[in-house]
Amino acid sequence: MHPHHAPALPTSSAVCESDRARYLHLVAAARATAVRPASEQQIADIVRVTVDDEVDTVTFRAIVADVATDVLR
C-alpha cells in the first residue's frame, strides 16, 4: 500500500447496523423530546415505534435508558 493512501473503510454489515442504530437513537430522542413523556414506559413506546424491530433487545434497552435519562429530568 502506498503510504499516502488511506486504507479502505470496512463495508461489513456491523458498521451499517451501528450507523443505523445511531440514527434511530437520534430520531427516538427527538421524538421523545417533542412529546415530553412522563414515564419510562412512554419513552419505551416511542422507541419501539421508532426502531420497528431493527435493533436487538440490548440496543433497544440502551436507547430507552439513554433517552429517559435526558427527557425525564
C-alpha positions as CSV (number, residue, x, y, z in Angstrom):
1,M,0.0,0.0,0.0
2,H,1.3,3.4,-0.9
3,P,2.0,5.4,2.3
4,H,-0.1,8.3,1.1
5,H,-3.3,6.3,0.5
6,A,-5.7,5.7,3.4
7,P,-7.0,2.1,3.8
8,A,-10.5,1.4,2.6
9,L,-13.3,1.7,5.1
10,P,-14.8,-1.6,6.2
11,T,-18.1,-2.4,4.5
12,S,-19.3,-5.1,6.9
13,S,-23.0,-5.1,7.9
14,A,-21.9,-4.4,11.5
15,V,-20.8,-0.9,10.5
16,C,-24.1,-0.3,8.8
17,E,-26.1,-1.6,11.7
18,S,-24.2,0.6,14.1
19,D,-24.8,3.7,11.9
20,R,-28.5,2.7,11.6
21,A,-28.8,2.2,15.3
22,R,-27.2,5.6,16.0
23,Y,-29.6,7.2,13.5
24,L,-32.6,5.5,15.1
25,H,-31.4,6.6,18.6
26,L,-31.3,10.2,17.4
27,V,-34.8,10.0,15.9
28,A,-36.2,8.4,19.0
29,A,-34.6,11.1,21.2
30,A,-36.0,13.9,19.0
31,R,-39.5,12.4,19.1
32,A,-39.4,11.9,22.9
33,T,-38.2,15.4,23.4
34,A,-41.0,16.8,21.3
35,V,-43.7,14.7,23.1
36,R,-42.2,15.1,26.6
37,P,-43.4,11.8,28.0
38,A,-44.0,11.4,31.7
39,S,-42.6,7.9,32.2
40,E,-40.0,5.4,31.0
41,Q,-42.8,3.2,29.6
42,Q,-44.0,6.1,27.4
43,I,-40.4,6.5,26.2
44,A,-40.1,2.8,25.5
45,D,-43.3,3.0,23.4
46,I,-41.8,5.9,21.4
47,V,-38.5,4.0,20.9
48,R,-40.4,0.8,20.0
49,V,-42.3,2.6,17.2
50,T,-39.2,4.3,16.0
51,V,-36.9,1.3,15.8
52,D,-39.6,-1.1,14.5
53,D,-37.6,-4.3,15.2
54,E,-34.4,-3.0,13.6
55,V,-32.3,-3.4,16.7
56,D,-31.7,-6.1,19.2
57,T,-33.1,-6.1,22.7
58,V,-29.9,-4.9,24.3
59,T,-29.7,-1.9,21.9
60,F,-33.4,-1.2,22.4
61,R,-33.0,-1.1,26.2
62,A,-29.8,1.1,25.9
63,I,-31.7,3.6,23.7
64,V,-34.6,3.7,26.1
65,A,-32.3,4.2,29.1
66,D,-30.3,6.9,27.4
67,V,-33.4,8.8,26.2
68,A,-35.1,8.5,29.6
69,T,-32.0,10.0,31.3
70,D,-32.2,13.0,29.0
71,V,-36.0,13.5,28.8
72,L,-37.2,12.6,32.3
73,R,-35.1,15.1,34.2
